Amino acid sequence: MSGGVDSSVAAALLVERGYDVVGATMKTFCYSGTPGHARSCCGLDGIQDARRVCDRLGIPHYVFDMEEAFTRDVIDDFVAEYVAGRTPNPCVRCNSNTKIPDLLRKGRALGAELIATGHYARTAPGTDGRTRLLRGVDEAKDQSYFLWGVPAEVVPYLLFPVGELTKPEVRARARAQGLSTAEKPESQEICFVPTGDYTDLLEQRLGAAHPALQPGRLVTPAGEVVGEHAGYGRYTVGQRKGLGGGFPRPLYVLGVRPGSNEVVVGDEALLERRELALSDLNWLDEPPAAGERLLLRIRHRAGRVPATVVGGEGDVLRLELDTPLRAITPGQSGALYRDDVLIGGGRIR
């Protein structure tokens, strides 16, 4: 329970349905660094909000110290990805490691059989007896994209009580229950970056003298030097701001080259691509075969687009898209679906 309205209503629905419910909040990082930590979605205020909801529902509330695992699996990975010139998705890493598998282990130590979260997603049994993970009913809020990396063996033990609801329905239920989180706004920031600027974290963890934060050349795809960047770790594919001025036309980041400390820039049209490769694959259902048609989502708020599996070797899957997508970004996630079923995904390579 993060202290938000979604996990609050998830707990309330389970109590209504007769489950023996225990509220659990994970302490994932040190809160003493800046005042902003207290206000983040996983901060001290969130812990207090979760506790108030549990008191209202008449269920116990526990706080689990997950700082060591979260630092290793999420924050260290976040920093390493930027050093490698990629743009990570820490929420996917958190769900794939800390928030779901680690929480299930903690829950089992308390005698729990299942865990539930406030994600807008669903599970359903298949005809073969395997539990499938499905997208949420509310397409505008569907959060299955963030769950492609969850270990397949965990899926049968997951509950997503709000997955059948829309966000307005969730808030209405919170009001009807008198939950203190009913009108709480959604948190958009990365929980361990309270300033809102991830480069502050990079400087803190790496030091300002790290190569990823040192100036270098802005170059075109043809190799022409057109300016200077402020450190390749500060840039991501599709970015326009922060490139300086004086160019005859708008320029966008097309790629990042850590080895030569270069940021590649060019026209917006060059951001569109019709193919991509996924690595670090994880399968929740039968892996796709060459030639299979799937639906692909490369951003949480983006629509799912048709794609065809064109091959792959080892831990790499190659896809061809029916229509071009803009700013396919290395390090971000590609979630794959058969109709409404999330079958897995990987990191964009």
N, C-alpha and C positions, 0 to 999 in steps of 0.2 A: 504494500500500500504506500504509494508515493505521497499521499496527502492531497491528491487531485480528485476531481469529481468522478472520473471514470472508475478508478479502483475503489472509491468509496461506494459507488452504486453496485459494482461487482460484488463486494462483500455483503451489501444489503440484500441483493437478490439471492445469494446463497443462503443467507439466514432465513429468508422467506421460504425457500425451497426445502428447508429442514436439514441442511448440512450442519455439522458440528464445525464451526468456523473459528479460525485463529488468524488475527491480523498480523502481518509481518512487514516491517520496513527495514530496508538494508542501508546501513551507513557505509557509503562507498568511498568517501574521501575525507581528508581532514578539513573540518569546518572553521579552523582558526585563522586561515590565511587572510581572508578579506571579509568585510561585512556582507558582500554580495553572496557569499556562500549560503548564508542563512535563508536568503530569499529564493534560492534556486529550487527546481522541482524536487531535488533529492536532499535539500538542505534542512536546517534545524526547524524552520517554520513548517516544512512538509511533514516532519516527524510529529510535531505537535498537532497538526491538522489531522493526521492519520489516527493519532491517539484519541482525539475528541470524537471522531467518527466511531471508533471502536467502543468508546464509552456509551455513545448514543445507541449503538446496536446491541450492547450488552455482551460483547465478546472480548477475550483477552487480546493484548497487543504486545508484540515483542519487537525489539530492535536487534538486528544481527549485524555484527561488525564484519564487513566484507572488504575493508579498505585494502588489505594486502593483495587479495585476488583481483580486485577491480583495478588497482594500479598496474599489476602485471599484465592482465588480459586486455585492458581497455586503454588506459592512459599511456602506458609504454608503447603499445601498438600504434596509437594515434600519433605520437611523436615520431616513431620510426617510419611511418608511412609518409609523413611530410618530408622527412630527411631523404627518403627514396624518390621524392618527386611525385608522389601520389596524393590523392585527396581521400582520407578515410571516412567511414561512417561509424562513429562510436556507438550509436544506438544499436546497430546490428551486432557489433561485437559484444555489447553489454547483454543483449538478449541471448546471444549464442553461448555465452559463458556464464556470466555472473547472475543475471536477473532470473533466468529460468533453471538451468541445470544445477547451479549452486544452491538456489533457493529450494529446489526439490530435495536436495541432500539434507539441507537444514530442516526442512519440514518433516522428512522421514525420521530424523533424530527425535522429533517431538511426537512421533506416532501418526503423522498425517499420511494419507494415502494419495491425495491429489493436491495440485496447486492451481490457483486461479490468478489471472491478472486482468487489468482493465483494458487490454488491447481490443481494438475493433477487428476481431477475427473469429473464426469458428472452427470446431472440429466435428467430424461426422464419421460413423463407421462405414467402411466399404463392404461390398458383397464378399470380399476375400477375407474379411475379419480384421483388416488393417485399418487403423484410425487415420483419417486424412485431415490435413489442415487446410481450411478454406478461407477465402477472403471474407471480410466483413460485409454485412448487408448494405451498409451505408457507404456507397462508393466514394463519397467525398471525405470520409474518415477512415476508410480501410487501412489497417496497419499491418496486414500480413506481410507486406514488403520487408518489414523489419525482422521477420521471423524465419527467413529462409535458412539461416545458419544454425537453428536449434537442432540438437542431435535427434535423429529419427526415433530413437528408443524412448525419448522423453514425451513425445507427442500423445501417447495414450493416457498420460497422467495430467494433461492440461485441460483447464476449463476457461472459457472466455465468455462470462455471463453477459457482457454488453454487446457481443458481436452481432446479435440479432436486432439491435436497436440503432436509431439515429442519435446524433448528439443532442438535438432538442428533446428527444424522449428521455435520454439519460438525465439531463438537467431537470426535467419535469419530475422524474422519479425521486431525484435527490431532494427537491423541494417538498414533495409529498411525504418523504421520510423525515423531514426536518434536519437534514444533514448540513453541517456548517460549511461544507465545500460546494454547495449547490451553485453558487454564482462565482466560484473561483475561476479566474481566467486561466487559459492554457499557457503552459510554459514553453517557450520556443528556443531558449538558449541551450547550449551544451552545458550540462549540469556542472562539470568541473572547470568551466571557463566562465566564471561569474562576470567578468568584465565585458563579455560579448565579443572579444577579439582574441581569436585562437593564437595569434602570434605572441601575445603576452605570455601564454603558457609555454610556447616554444622557447622564448627568451629565458624564461625561468628555468626550464628543464635543460636547455642546451647551452645557455650562455650566449650573450650577444655576439661573441666572436666566432660562433659556429659557422662553417661554410654555407649552410642553408640560409643564413641570415646576412650574408655578405653581398655587396653589390656585384653585378655581373652584366653581361651583354644581353640586350634585346636584339634578337635576330629574326629575319624572315625565314620561311622554309628554304629559300635559295641560299641562305647563309649571309645575307647582307646585314651588317650591323646598323641598327636604326636608333639605338639609344642605350640607356643603362637601367637595369632593374635594381630593386632595393633588397634583394635576397630571394632566391627561387622558392624558398619555403613559404613566402607570402602570396603565392600565386596559384591559381587553379584554372583548369581548362574552361573557357567561356568567359573568363573575367575581363572586364574592360577598365574598371577603375584602377588607379594606382600605377598606370603605365606612363604617366607624364603627359605633357602636351607637345604641341609643335608639329604634329603629324598632319599630312594633307588630307587624311581620311581617318575615320574611327578604326582602331586596331583592337583585336581581341587575343587573349592567350590561347594558342593552339596546342602547346605542349611545354613540358618542363624537362630540362636535361641536367640532372645533378652532376654528372661526370665532368661536364665542361662549364658548369655554372651559367647556363644559358636559359633564357625563357624565349620560346618561339612565339611570334605574333604574326597576325595577318588579317585579311578581310573576314567579315562575319560569315560569308558563304562557305569558307573553308572549314567551318565548325561542323558542317553537316556530313554525316557518314552513314553508310548503309551496311556496315559490318562491324562486328566486335568479337572479342574473345573473352571468355570468363575463366578464371582460375580459382584455386582454393574452393573447389566445388563441394557442395553438401547436398545430398539427396534425401528427401522425405518420402519419395515414391519411386517407382521404377524410373531409372535414368532414361533420357530420351535417346532414340536411335537416329542415325543419319537420315535426313529427309523428313523427319517429323516436324509438323507444324505446331508451334506453341505460341503463348502470349508472353510478352516480355515487359517488365517495368524497370526503368533505370533510375527513377526518382519517386519519392513518396507521393508527391502531388501530381505526378505525371500519369497519363492514361496508359493502359496496357496496349501494346502494339503487336501485330502478328510478326512472327519471325520463323525462319526455317533453320534447322540444325544442318550445317554443311560439313561438319567433321570435327575432329578433335583427337588429341593424343595425350595419354597420361592424365594429368590434372588440368587439362584445358579443353574447353568446349567452344566451338566457333559457330557463330550465328550470322545469318543474312537477314536483313530487315526488308519488309515490303516497301516501306517508305523511309526516307532518311530521318535520322534523329539529330538534334543539335547538341553539341558539347557532350559527347560521350566521354566520361571522365575516368581515367585510370584510378583505381582505388575505391571508387564508388561501387554500389551493389547492383547486380542484375538479378531480379527475382523472376522465376519461370513458372508458368501456370498451364495446366490442361483445363480449359474452361475455368471453373471457379476454384479448382484444386491447386494449391501451392505445391509444386513438386520439388522445389529446391532452388538453387541458384549459386552464385559465386561472385567474386570480386572482378570488376572490369580490369582487364589486363592491358 
